[in-house]
Amino acid sequence: MRERIDTIGRLSALARMTDIAGLLWCDAKALFAHVLAWQVRARERKHLAALDDRMLRDVGLSRADTLRESSKPFWIS
């Protein structure tokens, strides 16, 4: 009887560890997704700041719009 209780306890501990590992994996994936989004946002703002006035007029933006957007930190959308 004691062995059966020990086995159940080990299985339940293993299940808890698996649940924790699953949560950590989800958090790691979410962090990776955020880092990728930040990189894309920073690159897009850099490209936007490099556009000349003619190109900005073509897309309907002013130099002030691009300065405001490109001065934001990468973590702010």
Number of C-alpha atoms within 10 A of each C-alpha: 5 7 8 9 10 11 11 12 12 12 12 12 12 12 12 12 12 12 12 12 12 12 12 12 12 12 12 12 12 12 12 12 12 13 14 12 15 17 13 13 18 18 14 14 18 15 12 19 18 13 13 10 11 11 13 17 12 8 8 9 14 14 15 9 13 18 13 11 16 20 11 12 12 17 12 9 9
